[in-house]
Amino acid sequence: MSRERIVTANEHSTDPTDPAPGAAPRPRTLEQFVGQAQLRERLAIALSAAKTRGDSMEHVLLHGPPGLGKTTIAHIVAEEMGTTAFVTSGPALTKGADLVGTLTRMQPGDVLFIDEIHRLPAAVEEYIYPAMEDFKIDFTLDGGMHARVVTYQLKPFTLIGATTRAGLLTAALRSRFGIAHRLDYYEPDELTLILERAATRMGIDLGVDAARVLMAKRSRGTPRICLRLLRRVRDFAQVRGDGTITADVAAEALRLEGVDDLGLDTLDRAYLRVLADTYDGGPAGLEAIAATLGEDSGTLEDVVEPYLLQIGLLARTRQGRQLTAAGATLTGGTRRENGLFE
């Protein structure tokens, strides 16, 4: 359980970020982007209107689980506007000067993408307000009775903020975004199309449709996981087969990675097994489950439980965590034939 989880939506150090050899390049236009139909339509209208006016696009707030394409959308907006995307994150902007240095380099219409924007320090957030509303920054020079304010005019830009914890944003910051949208998990058909396009770009022989659907169903509705699984299966097919990914090859490769047909991995199954066997299905407290597993309770709450809740295997009650009927059936042996719960 100590190895890096393949089915986590958080970024791995090994996840490719550039269109390097062996990596699937990010989509560069809204037409190439799969899924999130409502968001694509909203952005298409906003982009068309902004280009017609010769203005920068409205500021955009994207929130939802990790791995659904927030960074990709920021790059697409910049590409569609014919400008440059500057990428940073909330924790990286520790002081106002960090933000000011980026904003003063930007040209008209450029995009500033701030990931984990809910983690912006309060001092930095104060600089963002006038920058977003009036495209200016106010500097305070000296102090006391000699203090004076100098205003620096910025070029019009678009701020795209991304967060997995929208509730932690201050009301003042949230209200300054013209477009706010929650990204949803992807359907298996959408993930299958993403796999098909990525395989073509990466030169992978994906084989029959069953192989694509097999991986799509195990990807937790998340493109980042989907593409990560594709790379692992590709390596397995090259070493153990002839390079063609068939349903059998994909199943064996993912079994080796410990990922079952529900997308559960070793830690997920250990959590369910402890709750089922040690605590008789629950209810049980999170700290007790964490102590039994030897895992951090924060890891279980933020990384493991969301997906188990999403697919209906786990329930959070006032008394603690409890298996649902589906979770009890799963751990009770009706699916022991896959060998992963033994």
N, C-alpha and C positions, 0 to 999 in steps of 0.2 A: 504493500500500500504506500510505500515511500517514494516510488517512482512517479514521474510526472504523468498526470492523468491525460489520456488521449482524448477523452470526451468532455473535457472542461472547455467552456466557451472563452475562458481567459486566454490571452495571447501566450504562446510558448516562445522561448528564445529561438527555437528552430523554425518558427513559422515564417515563410518568405514574405517580405513586404514590398519587394521590387520585382519587376518582370525579368528576373534572371533566368538563365538556363535551368530547366527543370521545375520552374514555378509557373503557376497560372497567373497571368497579369490581371490586375483589377480591371473591371469594366470602365470604359472611358466616356461613355455617353449614357443618357437615360434609356435609350433603346436597347443597349447591351445589358442593362441592369435588370435582373430577374426578381420578381416578387415586389411586395410593397406597392401595389397598384395605386392606391389612393395617394400615397406620398409622391409617387412619380408624376401623377396628374397635377397635383398641387405645385410641385416644383417646375413642371413644364410650363404652366401658366405664368408663374412668377418670373421664370427666366425669360420667357418670350416678352412679357411686359417690360422687364428691366432693359432688355436689349433694344426694344422699340424706343424707349425713352432715352437710351444712352446713359443709363444710371446704374448704380450698383443694386444688387438684389437685396431684399429684406433680410434681416438677421433671422437665423433658423435655429431652433432648439430641437434636438433629436434625443429622445429618451427611450429606454427599454433595455432588455438583457444584452450582455456583451456578445460580440461575434455576428451581429445581424447586418452589418454594412454601414455603420455611421461614418467611419473614416473614408470608405469608398465613395459615399455620397458627397462628402466635402470635396474630394478630388474631381468628381463628375461636375459639380457646380462650377468649379474653377475652369475645367476644360470647356464646358458649354459657354462660359462667359469669355473664353479666350484670355484668361488671366492666370495668376500663380496662386497656389495654395500654400500657406504657411501653417505647419502643423506643430502643436505643442500640447501640453497638458496642464491641468490645474496645479498638481504638486510641483511641477517644474518652474512655475512662476512664483518664486518665493518673495519677491519685492517688486514694487512699482516699476523700477528701472528695467526689469526683465521684460515687462509688457511694453513699455514705452519704446525700447530698442527695436522691437519687432514692428510695432505700429508705424514708426517713423520711416521704416524701410519700404513699406508697402506702397504700391502704385494704385491708381484708380481702378476699382472693380476687383481688386485682389481679395482672396478669401483667407480669413484667419480661423483655423479649426482648433478649438480647445477641447481636448478630451478630458473626461472626469472634471467637468467645469464646476461641479458641486464642491470640489476640494480647493477652490481658489481662496487664498487668504483674504481677509476682510480689507486689508490695506490695498491689495491689487484690485479687488472688486470696485473700490471707490474710483479708480482711474477708468474703469470700463464704462461707467454710466455716461459721462459726457462724450466719451469716444463713440459709443453706440448711437446716442441721440443727436449730437451736434457735430460729430467728427472733429473733436478737439480734445486737447489734454491741458489741464491747468497745473502748472508747477508752482510750488511755494518756495520762494527764495528767502534766505536769512530767517530770522525769527523775532518774536516779540514785537516791539513797536517799529522795527525796521523791516518787518516781513512784507513782501510784495508778491503778487501773483502774476506769473507770466503764462500767457495762453499760446499753445502751439497748435496750429491748424493742421488737421490730418486730411489725407486724400480719402474720398468715399470708399468704403470697403464693406465686405459682408462678414459678419461673425457667425460661425456655425459652432454651437456648443453641443457637446454630447455628454450624457450622463446615464448611469444605471440607477441612480438614486434621485429621481426628480423631486421627491419630497424634501430633500435637503437643500434645495436651491432657495435663496431668499426671495421673497415676493417682489422686491424691487428689481432684482435681476431678471426674474422670470417674465415680468411684465414688459420688458424692453425687447423681447423677441416678437417679430411680426408673424412668424410661422412656428408653431409648436406641434410636434407629431410624435406619437409613440410607435416604434417599430414592433411588428408582430412576428412571432415565430413563423417559419416557412412551412408550406405544405409539402408532402413527399413528392408530388409532381414537379413543384418548383425546384426542389433540391435535385431531382433527377435531371432537369434541364441544365442546372448549374454544373452538375457532374459531367454531362455530355459535352457542354461547351469547353469546360476546363480540360477534359481529356483530349479534345481536338487540338486545343492550343498547346498542350504539353506533349502531343505526339503519342498518346497512350491508346492502345487497342482495347477498348472497354468491353468488347464482346457483346453478348446478348443483353436484352433489356432487363432481364431478371437480375443481373449483376448491379445495374445502376439503381434499381428499386431497392435491392437488398441493402446497399450502403445508405441510400436516402432515408430509409426507415430507421436506421440506427444513428442518425446524425442529430437527434434531439431538436429538429427543426432549425438548426443553426448552420449557415453556410461555412463558417470557419471550421467547425468540426467535420463537416462533410468533405471539405477539401483536404483536411488533415488525414482523414481515413483513406481518401483516394491515394494520397502519396504513400501511405503505409502499405496499402494493398498493391500498388504498383511495384514497390520494392519486392514484396513477397512473390508476385507473379514473375518478376525478372529472375529471381534467384531459384525459386522452386518450380517454375513452369517455363512456358515458352514466351512469356511477356503478355499474353492475352488474358484479360480479366474476365473470367466466367463467374457464374453464380457460385459454383463449388469452390473456386479459388478465393473469391471474396469472403465466403463463409469461413473457410479455413484460416485465412489471414486475420480476420477479425476475432475469431475464436482464440488465436494465438495472442492477440492483444487483450483478451479478456472481455470483449464487448459482445453482449448477447443481442438478440433480435429486438429487444426493447430499448437498446442504447444504454443499458446498465453496465457499469464496470465493476471491478473488484470491490472498491470502497462502497459503492451503492449497495451491492449484494451483502457485504459484511454488515452494513447498517441495518438492512432489513432482517438479516438473520439474527442479529443480536436482539432486535426488538421482538422478533417472533419467538425465539428460544429462551433467551435470558429473562425477558420481561413479559412473556406470555401474550405478546401482541400489543401490550400497552394498556393504559397510558403509562408513559415513563418520561421523566424529566430529561431535558437535553444534556445537562451536565452529567447525569448518570450514564446515559448512552455514550457520551464522549469518553468518560473515564473507562468504561468497559472496552471500548474500541482502542483506547490509547491515542485518540485524536483530539485536536483542539475543537472546542465547541463552536467557535466562530467559523471554522472551516466547514463543519457539518451544516451549520445554519445557512451559510452564504453559498456554499458550493454543492453540497449533496442534496439537501432537502428541497430546494426549489423545483428540481426536475421530478422528484418523487411526488411532490404535491401536484405538479402539472399533469402528470399522467394518472393520478388518482390512486396511488399505492399507499399514500401516507396522509394522515389528517392531524392537524394541530388543534388540540382541545385545551380547555382551561386546566385540565388535570395533567396535560403533557402530550407527548407524541403517541399516536396510536395507528396501527395498521388498519387500512380500510378492508372491506370484504375482498377486493381484488388483490390487495397486498397479502392478506392471509392465504388466499388461494395460491398465489404465486410461490410463497415460501413454504406452503404445505405439501408440495410435491407434485402438483399437476403439471409443472413444467420442469421436473427434474431430468426429463429425458435429454435436455441439452447438456447436462453434466456440470453446468456452471454453478448450481446451487448445492452440489454434493459436498 
